[in-house]
Amino acid sequence: MLGTDGFQTAMANGVLRWYTGAQPANADQAATGTLLCEITESGGAFAHDSPTNGLNFDSPASGLISKATAEAWEGVGLAVGVAGWFRFCANPSDTGGVSTTLARIDGTLGKTGADLYVANVNIVVSSPQIVQQFDIGLPA
């Protein structure tokens, strides 16, 4: 089990991807649905195995680890569809297939009652998307 510092390090310089449909049974499974949006630092181009434009987390506080406050988590719509789930992928190369070794986090995405709240789940090509807050609860 990763401690809080291990989590922050393992997930450093990652990318947040939004998909249509229901999330897979767990983050080890292949991604399902249509890739609708890729969230990066300031919406910049992202490539696995490079820290450029990757997303980071601040140090944990009060049992939460949150998106780095100094970063602007942004992206644009890549396809048309209704966002239903997300996958945060760590920086090492991840093609979205089955893996029991890559660091990933999956969750639901929606306007209410979801793991990640968004202003609009109806994504269209080139529509700007912003993540204001992203918190993960960590056990003590």
C-alpha positions, -999 to +999 in steps of 0.1 A: +000+000+000+013+034-009+017+060+017+007+096+009+041+105-003+042+074-024+008+082-040+019+118-048+051+105-064+035+076-082+008+098-098+032+128-106+029+144-140-002+124-150-032+130-172-070+130-166-091+114-193-130+116-196-149+088-213-185+080-222-205+053-206-199+034-173-165+029-159-148-005-160-151-028-129-117-015-118-087+006-130-068-026-140-093-031-168-091-016-203-107+018-208-142+016-223-163+042-241-152+071-263-124+093-251-141+127-248-115+149-232-079+149-219-072+173-190-036+185-187-017+214-171-031+245-188-045+223-216-010+218-230+001+188-251+007+157-230+029+127-238+035+098-214+071+094-202+075+132-202+067+156-173+056+184-197+021+195-190+015+166-166-009+170-136+003+169-100-010+168-065-003+190-035+010+174-002-018+157+017-037+175+043-065+164+066-068+130+049-071+144+014-047+148-014-058+175-039-049+188-073-019+211-072-034+246-065-007+262-086-019+242-117-047+249-141-063+216-150-078+222-185-086+205-217-110+207-247-136+183-261-121+157-284-154+141-294-191+145-290-207+125-262-219+124-226-191+120-200-197+092-176-164+083-160-128+094-157-094+078-155-064+095-140-033+079-155+002+083-140+030+094-163+045+061-175+033+050-209-004+039-207-023+029-238-055+023-218-054-015-221-055-041-193-027-035-167-021-046-131+011-026-128+003+009-140-009+035-115-044+046-123-076+059-106-111+055-121-142+073-109-176+085-120-181+119-136-212+140-134-230+171-123-242+155-090-236+123-071-203+115-088-167+112-078-158+142-099-182+170-104-182+189-138-203+218-149-215+200-181-214+163-190-224+170-226-190+174-244-186+187-279-155+190-300-133+220-289-154+228-259-132+241-230-133+219-199-118+229-165-113+210-133-115+234-104-112+208-076-100+172-075-096+156-041-089+120-031-094+107+004-065+088+017-066+065+048-044+074+077 
